């Protein structure tokens, strides 16, 4: 008889129990199940796991913007030199800021957006630091890190500061010529300032490694203010002097106690004390929960619009406006921005041909062009950038 049938003796003895061994593999199909036959009560606890669920297209879960390093609006030809002038802070790849704290007497190096990637054919991007002149000795108050700041309004669903606080998981690929233990932290700067650092290890030099780090939700503190300011930093520490480690922020959330908490757990400074050392990352994801899902790929157009809330560049290509013969030396024009910026931006790097950029109109979210030195019916060109980063 078929293995999934009861034998005659069992039937004659009225034994109608069906054991698991009586059912052939693959014999129970969806078509053979009655509607509503599988109920919650019939599913064993923990029987349905994340791995058994279809997890594609879980969209809009990555709180990071530009986590695949594709957008770099700054007109720096893909690289940016940094030097040892103390408290230096700059952005090359949109939304990822590099900062040098303290006074690095010798250190210099370069940030670059490079076509190196752990999974692709080399056309995708990563953010790379290369040390030029190494720091000969690392002072106690020196530190270097990359960070992305999450806007406060984008973090309200985390419920931090309440008993319903949600955990978050950071995942990313990292590659460095320097192995060792590095700190990754979350820092919230207001009501009150709170911090939590964890560590990860780079085990193999010059090899892409994926790291996944979960932070419990912060049930203490005062939560995250619901405004357009800095909700919290996620910081990748590259180096930290003796005064910037050992403050106890690796044991869980705590009120920020100063510099000693900042890079707690960082155990190597060799990236900054080794000429030619490299450190790079890509596919950075920050999501709710204690499980890292596959990286959320957004279209380059959507990613650009998200970045433009914080920075817009009109230097590489100037904007053209029609002029008019007027007795006044000024001509007023406005241009609607592609997105509403986070805050009133700083206007910088102005270039012009027969004109200059003027004030930002907060009510219409547009740029107003004024003070045209010479114009006619042919119009004028202006170039500039708008910075509303946090």
C-alpha positions in Angstrom: 0.0 0.0 0.0 1.2 3.6 -0.4 3.2 4.8 2.5 0.7 7.5 3.3 -2.3 5.0 3.5 -3.4 3.1 6.6 -3.0 -0.7 6.2 -6.1 -3.0 6.3 -5.4 -4.3 9.8 -5.3 -0.8 11.2 -8.6 0.0 9.5 -10.3 -3.2 10.8 -9.1 -2.3 14.3 -10.7 1.1 13.8 -7.3 2.7 14.3 -7.8 5.9 12.4 -5.0 7.9 13.8 -2.7 9.4 11.2 0.9 9.7 12.3 3.5 12.0 10.7 5.2 8.9 9.2 2.0 8.0 7.3 2.1 11.2 5.3 4.5 11.3 2.4 6.7 14.3 1.9 5.0 16.9 -0.3 1.6 15.2 -0.2 -0.2 18.0 1.8 -0.7 20.9 -0.7 -2.6 24.1 -0.5 -5.3 22.6 -2.6 -5.9 19.8 -0.1 -6.3 22.2 2.9 -9.8 23.3 3.7 -10.4 27.1 4.0 -9.3 28.3 7.4 -8.0 24.8 8.3 -4.7 26.2 9.5 -5.4 28.4 12.5 -3.2 30.2 14.9 -3.9 27.7 17.6 -2.5 24.9 15.4 0.8 26.6 14.8 3.5 25.8 17.3 5.2 28.7 19.1 8.2 30.0 17.1 7.3 27.6 14.2 7.1 30.5 11.7 10.4 32.3 11.5 11.7 35.2 9.5 13.8 32.9 7.3 10.6 31.0 6.3 8.8 34.2 5.2 9.1 36.0 1.8 11.1 39.1 2.7 11.5 40.9 -0.6 10.0 44.4 -1.1 9.7 45.3 2.5 10.1 48.9 1.4 10.8 52.1 3.3 12.5 50.4 6.2 16.0 51.9 5.9 16.3 55.1 8.0 19.6 55.9 6.4 19.6 58.1 3.3 22.1 57.2 0.5 23.3 54.1 2.3 24.7 52.7 -0.9 26.9 55.8 -1.4 25.5 56.5 -4.9 24.8 60.2 -4.4 27.7 62.7 -4.2 26.4 66.2 -5.2 29.4 68.1 -3.9 31.6 69.3 -6.8 34.8 67.6 -5.7 35.4 65.2 -8.6 34.7 62.2 -6.3 37.3 63.0 -3.6 37.9 65.4 -0.8 41.2 66.2 1.0 41.1 66.7 4.8 43.9 68.0 7.0 44.9 68.4 10.6 43.3 71.7 11.5 41.2 70.5 14.5 37.5 69.9 14.7 37.3 69.6 10.9 34.0 68.4 9.5 33.0 67.8 5.9 30.8 65.8 3.6 31.7 64.2 0.3 29.1 61.4 -0.1 25.7 62.9 0.7 24.4 62.5 4.3 27.7 60.9 5.6 29.8 63.4 7.5 33.4 62.9 8.5 34.8 64.7 11.5 38.2 65.1 13.1 38.2 66.1 16.8 41.1 67.5 18.7 44.3 68.8 17.1 45.8 66.2 14.8 49.3 67.7 14.3 50.3 65.7 11.2 47.3 63.8 9.9 45.9 64.4 6.4 44.1 62.1 4.0 41.3 61.8 1.5 37.7 60.8 1.4 36.6 59.3 -1.9 33.5 57.9 -3.6 35.0 54.8 -5.2 33.7 52.0 -7.5 34.5 49.3 -5.0 31.7 47.1 -3.7 31.3 43.8 -1.8 28.6 42.3 -4.1 28.5 44.1 -7.4 30.7 44.1 -10.5 32.5 47.2 -9.5 30.0 49.8 -10.8 28.4 50.4 -7.4 29.9 52.7 -4.9 31.5 52.8 -1.4 32.9 55.6 0.8 36.6 55.3 1.4 39.1 57.0 3.6 42.8 56.8 2.8 45.4 58.2 5.2 48.1 60.4 3.7 50.5 61.7 6.3 50.0 59.6 9.4 49.6 61.0 12.9 52.9 60.2 14.7 51.3 59.8 18.1 47.7 59.9 19.1 46.8 62.5 21.7 44.2 61.8 24.4 41.6 64.2 23.1 41.8 63.2 19.4 39.2 61.2 17.5 37.9 60.6 14.0 34.5 59.3 12.9 31.9 59.1 10.1 28.3 59.7 11.0 24.8 60.1 9.6 22.4 62.2 11.5 18.7 61.0 11.5 16.3 63.9 11.4 14.1 63.9 14.5 10.8 63.8 12.6 12.0 60.6 10.9 12.6 58.9 14.3 9.3 59.4 16.1 8.1 55.8 15.4 11.0 54.5 17.5 9.1 55.6 20.7 12.4 56.2 22.6 12.0 57.5 26.0 8.9 55.3 26.7 8.3 51.7 27.8 7.4 51.0 24.1 10.9 51.9 22.8 11.8 49.9 19.8 15.2 48.3 19.1 17.1 49.2 15.9 19.6 47.2 13.9 22.5 48.6 11.9 24.0 46.5 9.1 26.8 47.5 6.8 29.8 46.2 4.8 33.2 47.4 5.9 36.7 46.9 4.5 40.0 48.1 6.0 43.7 47.6 5.8 43.7 47.7 9.6 42.2 44.8 11.6 41.0 45.2 15.1 38.1 46.4 17.3 36.1 49.4 16.3 33.2 51.2 18.0 29.8 52.0 16.5 27.6 54.3 18.5 24.2 56.0 18.7 24.2 59.4 20.2 21.1 61.5 21.0 22.0 65.1 21.9 19.0 66.5 23.6 16.4 66.0 26.4 18.7 64.7 27.8 21.8 63.7 25.8 22.0 59.9 25.7 24.6 57.5 24.2 25.1 53.8 23.6 28.2 52.3 21.9 28.9 48.8 20.7 31.9 47.2 19.1 32.6 45.1 16.0 35.8 43.4 14.8 37.5 43.7 11.4 39.1 40.2 11.2 40.7 40.1 7.8 42.7 43.0 6.2 41.5 44.3 2.9 38.4 42.1 2.8 34.8 43.1 2.7 33.0 41.9 5.9 29.3 42.4 6.7 28.5 43.6 10.3 25.2 43.5 12.0 24.7 45.3 15.4 21.5 45.7 17.3 20.8 48.4 19.9 18.0 48.0 22.4 15.4 50.8 22.4 16.1 53.6 24.8 13.4 53.4 27.5 15.1 56.1 29.6 15.8 59.8 28.8 13.3 62.2 27.4 12.8 60.7 23.9 13.4 62.5 20.6 12.0 66.0 20.2 9.5 66.1 17.3 11.1 68.7 15.1 13.4 69.1 12.1 16.6 69.0 14.2 19.1 66.3 15.0 17.2 63.2 16.2 20.3 61.1 16.7 23.8 60.3 15.3 24.9 56.9 14.1 28.7 57.0 14.3 31.4 54.8 12.9 34.5 55.5 14.9 37.9 55.2 13.1 40.1 56.2 16.0 39.9 57.7 19.5 42.4 58.9 22.1 42.5 57.7 25.7 40.1 60.5 26.9 37.5 59.5 24.4 37.1 55.8 25.5 36.2 54.0 28.7 33.2 56.1 29.8 30.9 53.1 30.3 28.7 53.7 27.3 29.2 50.2 26.0 27.0 48.7 28.8 23.8 50.2 27.5 22.0 53.5 27.2 23.3 56.2 29.6 23.2 59.9 29.9 26.0 61.4 27.9 28.8 62.2 30.4 31.3 63.9 28.0 34.2 62.9 25.8 35.0 59.7 27.7 31.7 58.2 26.5 32.1 59.3 22.9 34.0 56.4 21.3 33.8 53.9 24.1 35.2 50.6 23.1 37.4 51.8 20.2 40.6 49.8 20.5 42.7 50.8 17.5 44.0 54.1 16.2 46.2 52.5 13.5 44.0 53.8 10.6 45.2 57.3 11.5 48.7 56.4 12.6 49.6 54.3 9.4 50.4 56.1 6.2 48.4 54.6 3.3 45.9 52.9 5.6 42.3 52.6 4.3 38.9 52.2 5.7 35.6 52.0 3.7 32.0 51.1 3.9 28.8 50.7 1.9 25.3 49.2 2.0 24.5 50.9 5.3 21.1 50.1 6.7 19.3 51.2 9.9 16.0 49.5 10.6 13.5 48.8 13.3 13.8 45.5 15.1 16.5 43.0 16.1 16.9 41.4 12.6 18.9 42.7 9.6 17.0 42.3 6.4 18.4 42.5 2.9 19.6 46.0 1.9 16.8 48.2 0.6 17.6 49.5 -2.9 15.9 52.7 -3.8 16.0 54.3 -7.2 18.8 56.8 -7.7 16.1 59.4 -8.5 14.3 58.9 -5.2 17.6 58.8 -3.3 18.7 62.1 -4.8 15.4 63.8 -3.8 15.9 62.5 -0.2 19.4 64.0 -0.2 18.2 67.3 -1.6 16.2 68.0 1.5 19.7 68.6 3.1 21.9 69.8 0.3 21.5 71.0 -3.3 24.2 71.9 -5.8 23.9 74.3 -8.7 27.6 75.0 -9.2 28.7 72.3 -11.8 25.9 73.6 -14.0 24.7 77.1 -13.7 21.0 78.1 -13.8 19.9 80.4 -16.6 17.2 83.0 -16.2 15.6 85.3 -18.7 16.5 88.9 -18.2 14.6 92.1 -19.1 15.6 95.6 -20.0 14.7 97.6 -16.9 15.8 100.9 -15.5 16.7 99.2 -12.2 19.9 97.4 -11.6 18.0 94.5 -10.1 15.9 91.8 -11.6 13.8 89.5 -9.5 13.4 85.9 -10.4 12.5 82.8 -8.4 12.9 79.1 -8.9 11.0 76.4 -7.1 13.2 73.9 -5.5 12.8 70.1 -6.2 12.0 69.4 -2.5 11.3 71.5 0.6 14.6 71.8 2.4 14.9 70.8 6.1 15.6 74.4 7.1 16.7 77.8 5.8 19.9 76.8 3.9 23.2 78.5 3.8 23.9 79.8 0.3 27.6 79.5 -0.6 30.0 79.0 -3.5 28.4 81.6 -5.6 29.4 82.0 -9.2 27.7 84.2 -11.7 27.6 85.5 -15.2 25.8 88.8 -15.2 24.1 88.1 -11.9 24.3 86.7 -8.3 22.0 84.6 -6.1 20.1 86.3 -3.3 17.8 85.3 -0.5 15.8 82.1 0.1 12.1 82.5 0.3 10.9 80.4 3.3 7.3 80.7 2.4 7.5 79.5 -1.2 10.5 77.2 -0.7 12.2 79.0 -3.7 15.4 80.8 -4.4 15.1 84.5 -5.3 17.8 86.0 -7.5 18.7 89.6 -7.0 21.4 92.2 -7.7 22.0 91.6 -11.4 25.0 93.8 -12.3 24.5 93.7 -16.1 21.6 92.1 -18.0 19.6 92.5 -21.1 17.1 90.5 -22.9 19.5 87.6 -23.1 19.2 86.8 -19.4 21.9 85.8 -16.8 23.4 82.7 -15.2 24.1 81.9 -11.6 25.7 79.1 -9.7 25.6 78.3 -6.0 24.9 75.5 -3.4 22.3 75.3 -0.6 23.3 73.6 2.6 20.7 72.6 5.2 22.7 69.7 6.8 22.4 69.2 10.5 
